[in-house]
Amino acid sequence: DYMTLRDAGSDKKMKLSNNGVVISEKLAKLGHYKKGDTLTIKDDTNAKHKVKIDGIAQMYAGHYMVMNKQYYEKAFDKDIDYNAKILNLKDRSASNINKVSSELNEQDASQTAVQSNQAKTAINTILDGLDNIVLIIVVASSALSFVVLFTLTNINVSERTRELATLRVLGFYKKETVMYIYRETILLTIIGILTGFIGGTYLHHFIMDTLPPNNAMADLTLYWTNFTFSTLLTLVFAFIVMLIMARKISRIDMLNALNSAD
């Protein structure tokens, strides 16, 4: 009732069984554990106990091992003794959580109160840092995209000035002459976008896997908006370059271009 467990692979809701424990996905990655493996744990007296991993659950903050009463008594060979309570507050504001925590810590039977929003705050701090890194990468890649498109197109036009002048002399319209160059540019842009989808997906997974600390995990899901915005950004840059180069092509001195030596 207080914790939702979803399978790390299928995203389906999980139920605790009498055959093993459920551990967090990041813990499974760090320890290279998989379903069916045996895990050795220690209790507060340093006594070792072996438990079987029956499932791996999505969990983005902290490391937890969850089991039901029956499997606990089987693994630890003793009756269960509940020594903690989970409280779900209706008012989840920071001030109320701190107030309730203080009241609980004042109780003689209380050892400590753990606030779940502390993990949430830590995750938000990490994500804020990731946002800055992502912004830097987006700005840098955008600038690189514009420079590459402009440079390649500019070199293409400069190297083929005589060819373009010949087309104009033969009666080609300005639009036809421009498209003679930009068919290649458009094709290269589309190929670059599709290649970027593949490389960007791997780069995204690498960053989101590497940067979070060991007790946190980021969602690696990419949405259609990620691909749409990056595509539109590249197309806008290509369009700006086209406008600049179209003016340069229309200003070609046909007489001088045809008289120039190869």
N, C-alpha and C positions, 0 to 999 in steps of 0.2 A: 504493500500500500504506500510505502514511502520511497521506494526506489524502483525505477523502471529499467529493466535490463533488456537490451536489444542485441541480437546476434551481430557480431562484427562483420560477418560476410553477407548475410541475407537481409539484415535489418528487421528481422522478425522478432516479435516479443518472446522472451525466454521465460521458462519456468524452472525453478530449482527442483532438482531430482535427488533421490537418495543414493545416487551413484558417484557424486563428485561435487566439486566446487566450480564456481564461475569467477574468472579473473578478468581484470581490465585489459583492453587491447594493447595499450602502450607497454604494460608489464609483460605481456606475451611477446611483443616485439623485442624488448630489451633482453629478455631471457631466452629468446628463441624457443618459446614453448608453443605447443599445439595441443589440440583436443586429444585426450587419451594419455598425455604425458603425466608422470608422477612428480610432484613438487614436495620438497622437504621444507618444513617451516618449524620455527621455534616458538614456544609459548613464553609467558613471563618468567618461568623458572628455568629457561634455556633447555627444556626437554624437547627433543626432536620428534616430529610427527610427519608422516607421509600422507599426502592427499592427492587424489586423482583429479585432473582437470577435465571437467565435463562440458565446459563451454567457455567461450571468449566473448565478452560483451563490449559494446561501444562505451567508452568512458573517456572524457576529454580533460578531466582534472583529477589528479591524484591516482593512487594505486589501491585497489580494494580486492578483497577475496570474499565472496559471498557464498554461504551454504545454508541449508536448512537444519532444523533441529536434529533430525534423524541422522544425517551424515556427520554432524558435529560430534554426537555421542559415539558414533562408530569410529571416527578418526582419532578422537582424543581419549576414548575408552573411559568416559565418565559422564555423569549426568550434566546437562547444560545448566549454567548458572548465569543468568542475565545480569550484567554489571553496567549497563549503559542504556540510555533512552534516546530515541530520536524524536525531536519536537518539530512539528510543522506549524509555523506561525502564520496567522492570518495577515497580520501587519508585518510585512517583510522589509520595512524601511530600516536603514542603517542605525538610526537612533533607537528604535524599538529593539532591534537585535542586540545592540550593546547593553541596553537596559536589562533585558531578560538574562543575558550572559552574566552580568554583574550580580543579579539576584541569585542565579544558580551557583555561582562561585562562592557566595556567602554561606551556602548551606554546608553543615558539618560533614555530610556524607558525600559531598561533591569533591572530586579531584580536579577536574577542569571542564570547561565548556568549549567545544569546537564549533566555530561558526562556518557554515557552508559558503557564506558570501566571501570569505577570505580567499577561497580557491577561485571564485568568480572574479574577484578583484585582480588576482594574480594573472589569470587568463586574459583579462581585458588589457592589462599592462603589456603583456606579451604581444597581443594583437595590435595595440597602438604602435608598438615598435615595428611590427611587420608592415603596417600601413605606410610608415615612413620609407621603409626599404622598397616596398612595391612602387611608391610614388617616384623614388629616385630611378628605379629601373625603367618605369614607363617613360619618364622624361628623357632619359638617356637613349632609350631605344627609339623613341619618336624622333629625336634629333638625328640619330644615326640613319634612320629610315629616310628622312628628308634629304640628308646630305648625299646618301648613296643614290637615290633616285635622280637628284639634280645633277650629280657628277656624271653618272652613266649617260643620261640623256644629253647633257651638254657635250660630252665627248663624241657621242654618236652623231649629233648634228654638226659639230665642227669638222669631223672627219669626212662627212658626206655632203659638204656644201656644194661641190660641183655637181654631184648627182641630183641634189634637190633643185639646183638651178636649171639643169637639163629638163627635169620634169615640168618646171614652170614654163620653160620655153616651148615645150611640146604641147602646151595647152591645158595642163592640169590646174584645177582650181586650188586656191589656198587651202581649203579644207581637205582636199584630196592629198595635197603635199604633206600637210601636217599629220594626217592619219597614216601616211606611208611610214613615218617614223614611230608614231605612237601605237601602232598595232603591236610592234615588238615590245614597247614599254608596258603596255597593258598586259600582254602575255607574261612577261617577266614578273610583273606585280602580282598577278594571280598565282603564279608558281611560288613566289616568295611568301604569299599569305598562307597557302596550303602547307608549305614546308614549315612556316612559323607555328602553325597549329600543333604540329608534331613536336618540334623542339620546345615550344612554349609549355606544352603539357608536361614534358619531362623536367623542365626547369622549375615549373611550379611545384611539382611533387618533391623535387630535391630541396627547394627552399623550405617548404612547409614541413618536411621531415627533419631537416637539419636544425633549424633555428629554435623551435620550442624546446624548453628544458626537459629533463627526464621524467618529471612528474606531470607533464602536460602534453596534449596531442591536438593537432589542428585538423580540421575537416579538409580532405583533399579533393572534394567534389568541385568540378568546374561546370559552370552553367552556360547556357547559350548566350547570355548577355556578355560574358567574358570574351567569347569569340566574335560576337557582333561588333562590340565597341572597338576591338583591336583592328577588325577588318575595315570599319568605317574610317578610323583614324588613318590607316595606310592609304585608303582610296582618296581621302581629302588631300593628303600630301601629294599623291600622284596627280590629282587634278590641278593643284597649285603649280606644280612643275610644268604641267602641260600648258597652262596659261602663259607662264614665263617663256617657255621655249617656242610657243606659237608666235609670239611677237618677234622673237629672234629669227625664226624661219621666214616670216613675212618680210623682214627687212634685209634679206640676202640680196646682195648686189649681183644680179645674174650675169652681167657683162664681165665683171672682174673675176667672178667665180669660174666662168667658162674659159677665160683667157689664162687662168692660173695653171701652172705646170702640175702634173700628178706628183 
